[in-house]
Structure formats: structure tokens, C-alpha cells
Amino acid sequence: MGDEARPRLSRRTEIALLAAALIFGVLVIIALHDTRFDDAYITFRYGQNLASGRGPVFNPGERILGTTSPGEMLVSALVYPLAGLELTPSWMAALGCAAWIAQAVFIFLVLRRGFGDWTALLAAAALLLGAGGSDIRVALETNQVVAFNLAALWMAMEKRWRTAALLAGLAVLFRPDALVFALPLAAVCVYELRRQALVPALIFVATFAPWLLFATFYYGTPLPLTAATKFQRASVAAYAQHIYEHLGAYVHPGRPTVRILLWALGLGGAAHLVRRGPLYALLAVYPFLHYAAYLKLRPFTVHTWHLYPAEAMMVVLAMVALGALIELAPRWGRWAGGGLAVLLLLSIGFHTSARVATHQDARWTGGRDHAYRDVAAYLLEHGNREQEYFAAVEVGTVAYLTDFSAMDLGWLVSAPGELLRERELRWLLVDPIYHFMVPDGAPLVFSAESGGFRAELYDLWKGTDDPDAPVRIRGTDWGF
């Protein structure tokens, strides 16, 4: 079907859809501005210290790179003086919501060039409704990365290669794994522009190279300790199974038939895109390149946000396949494709709405945040941040809210196996699953529970027999 014969939306309909997307964006910002995630607080803590004049560090005086998103850190450092301690996470969540909506807008612009508006609309609707779990990522940088990549693809299609290079570079600054998209895009740029690709290439490199140089000088390496700690913590087989089984988790959780359907439709959509030229081919292979990169990196399989770009784009490819069926198939095929697309969109919307409605009570978002806030309040009342620090497997929230230094027992922002050089270790904060880390003789002095998450605080300076007589548990007594 030629472009002139494809069904097109009227100008009035386009304006109405854009207005609806903007209204939807405002609603999700209102609903999710209080979304919190402990890993995001690690980055916010770096931004907090940078804005406070203590440098881009987690603990003052410790030059350890523990954030995987320099771009998000820099943005949070700009936001912090304006919004303050309590509202900075809300502003960052609002930016994540805006990036979520931007993904839908740009995928519509990208796909409508080579396909009917209805195909583009299906893909945009899938992203808008949260097909990859966009709602639970708003506190992190992942929505921004995908939005930058799709905007760069759109600019490349518009032959605005310098802007495309800037956007692709920003994606890499926000998350280095965006290179799996940026490098093939650069190859297309060189193919199309030949020698004239030099200027876009310089813009691309200049966007993130200063950070690499600074990090090498300041931390001694541009490689985050976070990435090194998580590297290859699962086998190839286990991570491949994780990739396979997690697709569709935000479309219809726990339904293997939906997962198989999305894989089949995604492959069909990729094949349909590849025939439309190199830029559409890049969109087709984007999720598979991301999957391949993480088969090499293989972080913990309990961490799912790493796969967001691939999972979101696989659902987009599935919608492309259904759109092609609607446009090209006989009448019965159009009805079947349209009906299936509507069912998938309804399922996505239903489960996203359920998550949004319960995010304040969910274990790993609102529940954990409320528990850690209670712990932070206790530490501010009973501790001394000038003399003491705490140790925990998750350090982001409490360190950000209290300004206490922290030893990260997950070794994402702390040197593995080393006590901090400044102050003394007094407090141990654990989830009950980490009870094995609590040394003998350390009493439980405070606990908080919310949304099924429990946080326990132990005082390493007090013995159980006489709470008023300090019995300090030194690092050497604790295996350090």
C-alpha cells in the first residue's frame, strides 16, 4: 500500500490526540510524583552532595563512582537547590513521567512516516499505557534514555543529524548502555553523510566525553562500581531465561500465552520494519541489541529495570505487526488484528492503572520508602552524623534524608570489604532476609514496617545485657 493510500488522521484528530497525551501526562505526574525507589536515591545523593559543594560523591571525602547515570546526577544537582530535600525526588519523578509521554509521541512520529497512522497510533498507545512498566521507572533514568533514543531516531529521519547526535549523546550520558542504539545510529549517519558525518560525530562524542575525562581524573576510572559489582552475577542460561520470561510482565503478568504471543509478534514486526530502510532496521534490532548486551553483562535477575528499553520496544514491534495485519490483511484478518490489539492495550492499561493506584502500598516502592523514612527520622533523633555512620544493603534513601555517611553492604557505592575512613560505624540497617549480617550481641533498637516491607535498625555500640553500657562492635569483630 503506497503512502498516499494509507489511512491518515485528520489534523483535528491529531491535535486532539496530542492534547489527550498532554492531559495524560499531567495526570500521571499528579499520580506518581511521590514514587520513590531506593536505587534512584543513590543518584540523588550524589546530586545532593554536588549541589552542596561537597563534590559528586556519595559519602563526603570518598571519591567512589557509584551511580550509573551521570546525566541524572547532574539534573538532580540542578534541581536540588530549587526544590530542596523533600521535593527533589518529586521533581525527578515528574521528569520521568514527562519522558514516558515523550516516548509515545516520538514513536508515533517515527512510525507514521513509513506506516499508516493507525499502526503508529497502536505503538504510541502501547507506550503511553505503560507496556514496559514505564510507571514504575519514573524515579529512575530509564524513561529518559528511551525518550532520547526515539527523539534521536526521529531527528535522523528528518535529516537533522546534528540534533540526532546530541540526543543520542545525552542518552549515553544518562545511561552508558544506550551505546547499543547510538553506535548503529552513528553507522547509519556515516553511510548517509560520508565525510559530512564528522560534525555530528564530534557533537555526539562531545556530549559525554567530558564526563569520561572528569570521571577518570576524579575517581580514577569512568567505570561505575555499581556496574562492576553487578557484572555477570547470573549464568548465561539463567539470564536468557529471565529475558524470555519477563517479556509481557507488564502486559498481562503470569500469562505464558501472552509472553509467547509478544515474542512471535515482535519478531514479525521486526521483519516488517527491516524492509523499510536502515533507520527502521535500527528500530527493529534495538531491543535485540539491548538483550544481547545484557546477556554479556548479566546483572542480578531480580533487577528488571535494566531490560526496560528492550521490553518496551518489543511491545512496539508487536504493535507494528498487528498494524500491518490490520492494513494489509483481508477483512477477517483486519478484524482479528484489530481485536487482538485492543485486547492487549486494554490489558496493559488495566495492569498499569492497578500499579499506579497501589504504588504507595507496594513493597518495593511506597512500602519500602515509608519504612526507610521512619528509620531516617529515628537516626536524626538518636544519632550523630558528625561522628557515626550506618551500614546497610540499601543505603540510598536513608543517606539522602539524613545526610549520614553510609557503608553499602551491597558494594555499589562503597569499597568492597572496607570500613569508611571517617567517623565510626554504629548503626546496621537490614531487611529481615539479611539477618545473617547482624553480629552477635547487637540489639534491635528500632523497626518500621509498611506495605509488607520491614526495616530493622541495630545499634552496634550497645550490648544486649546492659543497653546503657556501650559495648562497641569493631569492624574486626564483624569480619572487616
N, C-alpha and C positions, 0 to 999 in steps of 0.2 A: 504494500500500500504506500503510495507516494505521500510526501508531507502535505501536499495540497489537499489530499483526500482524507487526511486524518481528522477525527473529530476534535474540534478546538473549543475551548471555553470562551464565552463572551467576555468582553472587557469588564462588564459589570460583575460577572461571576468571579473573575479574577480578583477584583477589588474586594468583593465580599469575602472570599476565601482568605485573602491577606489580613483583612480586619478580624476575621474569626481566629486566625493564628495568633495575632497580637493579643486579642482578648484572652485566648487560652494561655498565652504566656504570662499575662498579668495574674490570672487565676492560679497557675502553678507556683508563681513566685510567692503569692499570698499563702498558699497551702504548704509550701516546702521551705520557706525562708528559715525555719527553725530546724531543718535537717542537719544533723551532726554526725561526724564519722571520725573515730579516733585517729586514723591514719592521716586524715586531712589536717588535723590539729598539729601534726608534726611539721608540715609545711607552714602552717600559720605561726607556729612557734619560731621558726626561722625568720619569717617576715616580721614578727613582733620584735625580735632582738635587733634585726636590721633597722627597723624604724626607730628603735630606742637608742641607736648609736652604739650598740654592742657588737655589730657585725653580723653577717649571715651565718649564725651558729645556733645550735640547739641549746647547749649549755655555755654560758659566758666563759670565755677563755679556752674552749675546746674547739679546735678547727677540724671538725669531722663533718663531711658531706653526707647527710642522711636523708635528703629529700630527692626524689626522682623528678621533680618538676620545678626547675629554676624559674620558669615563667610564672607559675602560680605563686611562688615565693615572692617574686618581685611585685606582682599585683597586690598581694596581701600586705606587703610592706607599704605600698602606696595608700591602700585602703585604711590601714590601722590608725594613722594619725587623724583621719577624718571620722571614722566610725567608732573607734575605741575598742576596748577589750570585749565587751559583750556583743556588739553589733557587727564586728568584722566577719565572723563566721556567717552571719545572715547575709551580708553583702556578697560574700563569696558564693553562697548558695544561690543567690539571685542571679549572679553572673553565670553559674552553671545552668540555671533554668533558661536564661536567655540563649545560651549556646545550644541547648536542647532544641529550642524552637528554630534557631538558625539552621540546624541540620536539616529539618524538614523543608524549610524554604529553599535551601540550596540544592537539595536532591530533586526538588520539583523543577527548578530552573535547568539543572543538568539534563534530566531525562526528557523534558518536553522538547528539547532540540531535535532528538532523534526518534522520539516515540510520540504516540498520541498523548494528549493532556491527561486522559484518564489513567494511563499507565503511570505517568508521573505523579498523579494525584494519589493513586494507591500506595506508591512507595512513600510519598510525603506523609500520608495519613498514618502509615505504619510507624514511622519515626516519631511523629507527633504524639501518638498514643503510647509511646514507650516500649517499642518492640524489643529493644536490647536492655531494658531496665534503666532507661535514662533517668527516671525519677530517683532511684537510689544512688545515682552517681553525681548528683548536683553539688555535693560538698567537695568532690574531687575535681581533677583537671581533665578527666576523660572526655566529657562532653565538649569542652573547648577544643581538644585535639581533633576530634572528628569534624567539628564545625569548620575549623581552619582548613582541614584537608578538602572538604567538599567545596568550600569557597574558593580554594586554590584551583580545583578542577574546573569550576565554573569560569574563573578568570582565564584559564588556559584555553577553554573553548571559545571565549570571547577574544582570543589572541592578545590578551593583556598579560604578557608573560612576566613582566617585572612585578606586577601586583601578585601574580600567582607565586612567584619566587619568594616574595616577602611573606605571604600567608603560609606557604609550606615551611619556611624557616621558623616562623612563630610556632607552628605545630611541633617542630623538633625541639624548640626551646622549652615548650610546655611538657613534652614527654619525648625522650630520645627514640622510643620505638616507632615514632612517626616517620623515621627514615625509611621504613619499608614501603611507604607511599611516596615520600619525597624523591627518592633516588630514581624509581621508574619514571616519575613525572619529569625529572631532570633529563632523563634519556630521551623522552618524547620531545622536550624542548630543544635539545641538541639536534635531533632528527629533523625538526621542522625549521629551525632557525640557522643551523650550521654555525658559522662564526659569530653571528649576531647573538648567539646564546651566551656569550661571555658576560654581558652586563647582568642578565638575570642570574647567572651563576654566582657572580660576585655579590649580588644582593642577597641571595639565598645563604651563602656562607657567612656574610657579614651579620646576619641576623642572630646567629648563635655562636659564632667563633669567638667573640669577645668573652662570652661566659666560659667557654672551654679554656681559654688562656688564663682568665682570672682564677678559675677553679684549680687549675694545675699549679698556679703560683700560691694560692691561698691555702688550699687543702693538701696539696702535694699530688693530687690526682683528680681528673674530671669524672671518675667513675664513682657513683654513689655507693656508700657502704650498704645501703638498702639493697641495691641490685646484687652486690657481691654475696650478701648473706642469703638471699633467696635463690641464687643461681643453682639450677639443676637439683632441686630438693625433691624431685619425683622422677621416676623412671620414664623412659620414652613411652612404654606401653601404658603406664598409668595416666600420663598426661594426655596421650592420644585418646584414651577412653574418656577422660574428663572433658576434652574438647567436643567429642562426639555427643556425649550425654547431656552437656549443658545447653546446647542449642535448643531453643524453644522453651527454656525455663521461665521466660517472661511472656511467652505467648499462651501456653497452657501447661502449667507445671505438672510434672508427673505423668504426662501422656506420651509414651513412646511413639504412638502413631503420628502425633504432631511433629515430633523430632524427625522421624523418617521422612515425612512429607516435606518439611522445610529443607532438609538436605537434598531431596530429589528436585524440588522446585528451584532451590538455589543454584544447583548445577545447571539446570535448564536455563535459568535466567542468565547465568554467566556465559553459556554458549551463545545465547541470543545477543548479548552485548558485544562479545568479541568480534562479531562480524561488522560492527559499526565503526571501526577505526581505532587507532591506538589509544585515544583518551577514554573511550568507552571500554576498551580492553583493560585499561588500568583499573577502572572501577570494578570490572569483572573479577580481576585477580587480587584486588586489595584484601578481601577477607582471607584468602588462601595464603597470601604472603604473610599476613599477620599471624595466622595459625602456624605457619612454618617457623617463623621467628620464635614463637613461644614453645614450639617443640624443641627448640635448641635451648632456650632459657629455662623452661620448666620450673617456675616457682611453685610454692605450695598450692596444691589443688583446692584447698579451702578458700583461696583468694580468687574471686571470679571477675573482679573489675578489669583485670588485665586483658580479658577477652572481649570487652565491650565493643571495640571498633569492628572486629570480625563478626560478632553475632548480630550487631545492628545491620551491617552490610549484607549478611546472608539473608536476613528477612527482606531487605530491599531487593535483592536478586530474586527472591521468591515472588515478590510482587511484580517484578518485571516479567517473569514467566507467566503469571496469571494475566497480566495486562496484554501480553502477546496473544494469549489464548482468547481473551475477550475480543481483541481486534481482528484476529486472523482466522479463528475457527468458524465452522458452520454455526448456525443459530443455537443448536443444542449445546455446542461447546462454549459459546459465549455465556449462556445461562449457567452452565456448570462452573466456568471460571469465575464469573461474577459472584455466584452464590458462595463459592469457597473463599473468595477474597473477603466478602462481607463477614462470613463466619470467623475468619482469622482476625479481622480488625475488631470485631465485637469482643472476641476473647482477649485480645491484647488490651483493649480499653477497660474491660471488666477487671482484669487482674491488676492493671496499673492503678485503677481507682481504689481497689481494695488495699493496695500497699500504701497509697497516699493517705487514705483515711486512717490507717493504723500505724503510721510511721513513728508516732510519738510513743507508742507502746511496744514497738518491735524490739526484739532482744539486742540487735547489733546497731541500732540507730538510737531512738529515743530512750529505750531502757538503759542501755549502757551509758549514754550521756548523762541521764539523771543520776545514776549511781555514782559516776565519777565526779559529778558536780557536788554531791554530798560529801564525798571524800575530800575534795578540794576545800570545801568550807571547813571541815574538821582540821585539815592541815594548817590553814590560815589562822585558826584559833589556837591550836596547840603546838605548832611547830615554829621553827626559827629558820627562815630561808637563808639567812646570812651565815649560819653555822652548819646546817644539816641539808641532806638531800635524801631523796627516796629512790627505791629500785622497784621496777615493775616490768611486766611483759608488754604492757601497753602504756606508754608514757605521755602521749600527745596531749590529751585533754587536761590532765591534772597539771602538767608542767606549764601549759599555756595559761590556765586560770589562776595558778598560784605564784608563778614566777620562781618556783623551786627548781633547782637543778635536779636532773634525774639520771639514773643509770638504767639503760634499756636492756632488760634481760632477753629481749628478742634480738639484740645486737644489730638493730637497724640504725641507731644514732649514737651508739657507744662502742668503744673499742672492745672487742670480744674478750671477756675474762678479766677486765681491768677495772679497778675501782677508780672513781673520779679523783683527780689530783687535789681539788679544792673542796673544803667542807668535809663533813663526816657522814657516813651512811647511818641513818637512823630508822627510816620507815621502809617497810616492804608491803607493796600493794599487789594483790593477786586475785584472780578469778579462782574459785574452788578447784578447778581442774589442775591448778598449779600448786596444790598443797604440798607436793613433794619438794618444793623450793623453800618452804618455811623451815628455818633451823629450829632445833630443839630448844625449848626454853623461851621462845619469843611469844608473848601473849597477843591475842587478838584484842585490839583496843577500840576498833570501830568497824562497822559493816553497813553496807547500804544495798538495797535490792529494789529493782524496778524492771518491769517488762520481762521478767524471767532471767535477768542478769544480776549477779551478785558480785560485789566488790568487797574485799576484806583487807583491812589495814592492820599490820603488825608493827609493834614497837620493838626494835632490836636492842634497845638500851635498857629494857626492864625485864627482870626475871619473873617467872610465874609465882614463886613462893612469896616474894615481898615486892609488890608493884612499886612501892615507894623507894626501894633501893636499886639504883641503876646497876645492871649487870650488862655491860656493853659487849655485844657480839661483834667481834672484829672481822674484817674481811677474811683473814687467815682461818678463822673458825668456820667460815661459810664457804670455803673452797676457793677463795681468791687470794 
